[in-house]
Amino acid sequence: MDLATARTMLLGFGGLDGTTRLPDGTAPGTVDAQLWCINMARRRLCRRRRFSFNYQSANLNAAANATSVPLDPSMVALAHVEYLRAAGDVVHVSAVPSLDVFRYLYPAGIASGDLAEYAVKGRSLLLGPPPAQAVVLNCDYWGLLPDLGAGLDTDDFMDHAYELILFEALADFVPIWTLEDARQAVWSATRDELLQDFLDEQADLAGSDGDASMEVPG
């Protein structure tokens, strides 16, 4: 589904057009209500769930003796972190889920060495111990997808799961602009059913017997 079709459906279902005023009567100004609801729905789904459409890869460059590197802005949850040592072998970097434990293991001023573990603090990836040599960290992660608009009318997620995105927008974001709607409970129930169908499909494609719905920390 492209953006123009999604806009038409939001107008038809929720009565939401691009000039809808906020509940207090204030005009949205430069905010496009339809586009805002669609993108907020996409972002919420990407933040709360892990699935194949928002599984991505990026490289982070860590200088020698660096204690941290900034995370890519789109990253929501890390899946794998590894790097290639000068000797040619691949090193898997393990996660330390507790910052207190990480600080205990790798206190300030610790000598550099072979990077073995990481922790996440805010938007930084903490490195333990700091690498003795510069390394390129290959990161697989679940992340936010680019917002639609500004020349991007659709993507694989929108094409494949447009009904889920539409009802996520109707259930949680359209009412912000249009006040209460008696249909909101129906929209929410439909969203929940579509989400479960989507997660079951993702689990089947991954060859998993369990539920693919893994909550993203934070």
GIZIKA-V382911 format. One record per pair of residues at least 12 apart in sequence whose C-alpha atoms are under 8 Angstrom apart, sorted by the first residue. I is the first residue (numbers start at 1). J is the second residue. Records with the same first field share a line. If there is no record, write none. Layout:
I = J ; J
//
This chain:
1 = 154 ; 158 ; 159 ; 160 ; 162
2 = 153 ; 154 ; 158 ; 159
3 = 148 ; 149 ; 153 ; 154
4 = 153
6 = 38 ; 162 ; 166
7 = 34 ; 35
9 = 166
10 = 34 ; 166 ; 170
13 = 170
14 = 170 ; 174
15 = 178
16 = 33 ; 34 ; 174 ; 177 ; 178
17 = 33 ; 34
18 = 31 ; 32 ; 33 ; 34 ; 35
19 = 32 ; 33
20 = 33 ; 177 ; 178
21 = 177 ; 178
22 = 176 ; 177 ; 178
23 = 176 ; 177 ; 178 ; 179
33 = 177
35 = 148 ; 149
37 = 169 ; 170 ; 173 ; 174
38 = 165 ; 166 ; 169
39 = 147 ; 148
40 = 169 ; 173
41 = 165 ; 166 ; 168 ; 169 ; 172 ; 173
42 = 145 ; 147 ; 165
43 = 144 ; 145
46 = 76 ; 142 ; 143 ; 144 ; 145
47 = 76 ; 143 ; 144 ; 216
48 = 215 ; 216
49 = 213 ; 214 ; 215 ; 216
50 = 142 ; 212 ; 213 ; 214 ; 215 ; 216
51 = 142 ; 199 ; 202 ; 212
52 = 202
53 = 156 ; 157
54 = 142 ; 143 ; 144 ; 145
55 = 140 ; 141 ; 142 ; 143
56 = 140 ; 141 ; 142 ; 143
57 = 138 ; 139 ; 140 ; 141
58 = 72 ; 138 ; 139 ; 140
59 = 136 ; 137 ; 138 ; 139
60 = 72 ; 136 ; 137 ; 138 ; 139
61 = 134 ; 135 ; 136 ; 137
62 = 131 ; 134 ; 135 ; 136 ; 137
63 = 131 ; 133 ; 134 ; 135
64 = 130 ; 131 ; 132 ; 133 ; 134 ; 135
65 = 112 ; 130 ; 131 ; 132 ; 133 ; 134
66 = 127 ; 130 ; 131
67 = 126 ; 127 ; 128 ; 129 ; 130
68 = 124 ; 125 ; 126 ; 127 ; 130
69 = 124 ; 125 ; 126 ; 127
70 = 123 ; 124 ; 125
71 = 123 ; 124 ; 125
73 = 123
74 = 143 ; 144 ; 145
75 = 141 ; 142 ; 143 ; 144
76 = 141 ; 142 ; 143 ; 144 ; 216
77 = 141 ; 142 ; 143 ; 216 ; 217
78 = 139 ; 140 ; 141 ; 142
79 = 139 ; 140 ; 141 ; 142
80 = 92 ; 93 ; 138 ; 139 ; 140 ; 141
81 = 93 ; 94 ; 137 ; 138 ; 139 ; 140
82 = 137 ; 138 ; 139
83 = 135 ; 136 ; 137 ; 138
84 = 135 ; 136
85 = 135
91 = 116
92 = 116
93 = 115 ; 116 ; 117 ; 118
94 = 116 ; 117 ; 118
95 = 117 ; 118 ; 119
96 = 117 ; 118 ; 119
97 = 119 ; 120
98 = 119
99 = 119 ; 120 ; 121
102 = 118 ; 119 ; 128
105 = 128
106 = 128 ; 129
110 = 129 ; 130
111 = 129 ; 130
112 = 129 ; 130 ; 131 ; 132
113 = 129 ; 130 ; 131 ; 132
114 = 129 ; 130 ; 131 ; 132
115 = 127 ; 128 ; 129 ; 130 ; 131 ; 132
116 = 128 ; 129
117 = 129
161 = 198
163 = 194
164 = 191 ; 194 ; 195
167 = 187 ; 188 ; 190 ; 191
168 = 187 ; 188 ; 191
170 = 184 ; 187 ; 188
171 = 184 ; 185 ; 187 ; 188 ; 191
172 = 188
199 = 211 ; 212 ; 213
200 = 212
//
